[in-house]
Amino acid sequence: MRTNTQLQKAVLAELEWEPRLDASQVGVATVDGVVTLTGSVSSYAEKIAAERAVKRIAGVKGIANDLEVHLPGSSQCEDTELAQAALRALKWDVMVPPDTVTVRVSHGWLTLEGTLEQEYQRNAAERAVRHLRGLRGCDDNIELKPRVTETQVKQRIQAALKRRAEFDANQVKVAVAGSRVTLKGVVHSWREHDDAVHAAWDAGGVSAVEDDLTITV
C-alpha cells in the first residue's frame, strides 16, 4: 500500500503525463487514499480530464475535485451563445433522442434538464456539451424514467457482472427497489468500481444507482 507521499507523487506524475491537461496550476493533497485536487484549469474539459487521470492510479479510494475553471479571454462567450451551441451539440448527437433535453446557462454554468429512458443517453448528453467553448461547469439534472420490472433489472445487472472478468462478481451484491439500484461489496480498484457501476446503469430500467462499494488495495 502506498504512503500519502508516494500516492501524491504518482498522481502528480499522471497529471503531468495527461496530454489533455495543463497541470501547472493544479495542486494535489492525499490523505488515506483520498485525493484532493485544488488550483485552476482553463476549461471544464481539463477539469474532467484531471479527475479521470487520478482514477487511473492504483491506491486511490476517493477524489475531491475542487479545481476551478478560469477561462482565458479567447474562450469566453455570452450565455446565449453557449446555450445555442449546447442545443446544436445535443441535436447532432445520435445517442440523444430529439427534443428530450433542454439547457439553462448562467455565467458559463450549464444545466441539462429533461427526461430520458437510459443512462447511456444521459451520459451522451453530458459528453456532447463537455468541450464547448465558454463552459465553466455542468449540472446534469436529466431524469430517467425506465420501463422494466425490478426482477428484470436485477437479473440484467447480475448477468452483466458475471460476464466481466475484471473482478469476482460474487463480491458485489445487487439490491433493487423500484428503479433504484444499490451496489454493496468489495472491489480492488477504481476500474473495478466503475465497471460495476456502469454495469448497473447499462442494464436499462435504472433511474438511480446508490454506490456502497468499498475499494480495497
C-alpha positions in Angstrom: 0.0 0.0 0.0 1.4 3.4 -0.9 2.1 6.1 1.6 0.4 9.5 1.3 3.6 10.9 -0.2 4.0 8.1 -2.7 0.4 8.4 -3.8 0.8 12.2 -4.2 3.9 11.7 -6.4 2.1 9.1 -8.5 -0.9 11.4 -9.0 1.3 14.4 -9.9 3.2 12.3 -12.4 0.0 11.1 -14.0 -1.4 14.7 -14.2 1.8 15.9 -15.9 1.7 13.0 -18.4 -2.0 13.6 -19.3 -1.8 15.4 -22.7 -5.3 16.9 -22.4 -4.4 18.8 -19.3 -2.1 21.7 -18.3 -1.3 20.7 -14.8 1.0 23.6 -14.0 -1.7 25.2 -11.7 -3.0 22.0 -10.2 -2.3 21.1 -6.5 -2.6 17.6 -5.1 -3.2 16.6 -1.5 -3.6 12.9 -0.3 -4.9 11.5 2.9 -5.5 7.8 3.4 -6.2 7.2 -0.3 -8.4 10.3 -0.8 -7.0 12.7 -3.4 -8.0 16.3 -3.3 -7.3 18.5 -6.4 -7.0 22.2 -6.0 -6.0 25.1 -8.2 -7.2 26.0 -11.6 -7.5 24.8 -15.2 -8.5 26.7 -18.3 -11.6 24.6 -19.3 -14.2 22.3 -18.0 -12.8 19.5 -20.2 -9.5 19.8 -18.4 -11.2 19.5 -15.1 -12.8 16.3 -16.2 -9.5 15.0 -17.7 -7.7 15.6 -14.4 -10.3 13.6 -12.5 -10.0 10.7 -14.9 -6.3 10.8 -14.7 -6.4 10.4 -10.9 -8.8 7.4 -11.2 -6.1 5.6 -13.2 -3.8 5.5 -10.2 -3.7 2.4 -8.1 -4.4 3.1 -4.4 -6.9 5.9 -5.0 -10.1 5.4 -2.9 -11.7 8.7 -3.3 -11.5 12.0 -5.2 -12.4 15.6 -4.2 -12.2 17.7 -7.4 -12.0 21.3 -6.2 -10.4 22.6 -9.4 -11.7 26.0 -10.5 -12.2 26.8 -14.2 -10.6 30.1 -15.2 -11.4 30.7 -18.8 -8.9 32.6 -20.9 -10.2 35.6 -22.8 -10.3 33.7 -26.1 -12.6 31.0 -24.6 -15.2 33.3 -23.0 -18.6 33.8 -24.6 -22.1 35.1 -23.8 -24.5 32.7 -22.0 -26.9 32.9 -25.0 -24.1 31.8 -27.4 -23.2 28.9 -25.1 -26.8 27.8 -24.8 -27.2 27.9 -28.6 -24.0 25.8 -29.0 -25.2 23.3 -26.4 -28.5 22.8 -28.2 -26.8 22.3 -31.5 -24.4 19.7 -30.0 -27.3 17.8 -28.5 -29.2 17.9 -31.7 -26.3 16.4 -33.6 -25.6 13.6 -31.1 -27.3 10.4 -32.3 -27.4 9.0 -28.8 -29.6 11.7 -27.5 -33.3 11.4 -28.6 -34.5 14.6 -30.3 -36.3 17.2 -28.2 -35.8 15.5 -24.9 -33.1 17.7 -23.3 -33.3 21.4 -22.5 -30.5 23.7 -21.3 -30.1 26.6 -18.9 -26.9 28.7 -18.7 -25.9 31.2 -16.0 -22.4 32.8 -16.1 -21.0 30.0 -18.1 -22.5 27.2 -16.0 -24.7 24.9 -18.0 -27.6 22.8 -16.6 -29.1 20.0 -18.6 -32.8 19.1 -17.9 -35.4 16.7 -19.4 -36.4 13.1 -19.3 -34.7 10.0 -20.8 -35.1 6.2 -20.5 -31.4 5.1 -20.4 -28.3 6.2 -18.5 -26.2 6.0 -21.7 -28.4 8.6 -23.2 -27.9 10.9 -20.2 -24.1 10.3 -20.4 -24.2 11.1 -24.1 -25.9 14.4 -23.4 -23.3 15.4 -20.9 -20.4 14.4 -23.2 -22.0 16.3 -26.1 -21.6 19.6 -24.3 -18.4 18.9 -22.3 -15.9 20.5 -24.7 -17.9 23.7 -25.6 -16.0 26.9 -25.5 -17.0 29.1 -22.6 -18.2 26.3 -20.4 -17.2 26.6 -16.7 -19.2 23.7 -15.4 -22.2 21.4 -16.0 -25.0 20.1 -13.8 -26.8 17.0 -15.2 -30.4 17.2 -13.9 -31.8 14.9 -16.5 -34.3 12.4 -15.0 -34.6 8.8 -16.0 -38.0 7.1 -16.4 -37.4 3.4 -17.4 -39.9 0.8 -18.3 -38.9 -2.6 -16.8 -39.6 -4.6 -13.6 -37.3 -4.9 -10.5 -36.6 -8.6 -11.3 -35.6 -7.8 -14.8 -33.2 -5.1 -13.7 -31.6 -7.3 -11.0 -31.2 -10.2 -13.4 -29.6 -8.0 -16.1 -27.1 -6.5 -13.7 -26.1 -9.8 -12.2 -25.6 -11.3 -15.7 -23.5 -8.4 -16.8 -21.3 -8.6 -13.7 -20.7 -12.3 -14.3 -19.7 -11.7 -17.9 -16.9 -9.3 -16.8 -13.6 -11.0 -15.9 -12.0 -8.0 -14.2 -13.4 -8.9 -10.8 -15.3 -11.5 -8.8 -19.0 -10.8 -9.3 -19.8 -12.7 -6.1 -18.2 -9.9 -4.1 -20.8 -7.4 -5.4 -24.3 -7.6 -4.1 -27.2 -6.1 -6.0 -30.4 -4.8 -4.5 -33.3 -3.2 -6.5 -36.2 -1.1 -5.2 -38.3 0.2 -8.0 -35.9 1.6 -10.5 -33.2 2.3 -7.9 -30.2 0.0 -7.5 -27.9 -0.4 -4.6 -24.5 -1.9 -5.0 -22.6 -3.3 -2.0 -19.4 -5.2 -1.6 -15.7 -5.0 -2.2 -13.7 -4.2 -5.3 -10.0 -3.7 -5.7 -9.5 -0.6 -8.0 -11.3 2.3 -9.4 -11.6 0.4 -12.7 -13.4 -2.5 -11.0 -15.6 0.1 -9.2 -16.5 1.9 -12.4 -17.2 -1.4 -14.2 -19.7 -2.5 -11.6 -21.4 0.9 -11.5 -21.6 1.0 -15.3 -23.0 -2.5 -15.4 -25.8 -1.3 -13.2 -26.6 1.7 -15.3 -26.3 -0.2 -18.6 -28.9 -2.8 -17.5 -31.7 -0.4 -18.5 -34.7 0.4 -16.3 -32.4 2.1 -13.8 -33.1 5.7 -12.6 -30.5 5.8 -9.8 -27.5 3.8 -8.5 -26.5 4.0 -4.9 -22.8 3.2 -4.7 -21.9 1.5 -1.4 -18.9 -0.3 -2.8 -15.7 -0.3 -0.9 -12.3 -0.1 -2.7 -9.6 -2.2 -1.0 -6.0 -2.2 -2.2 
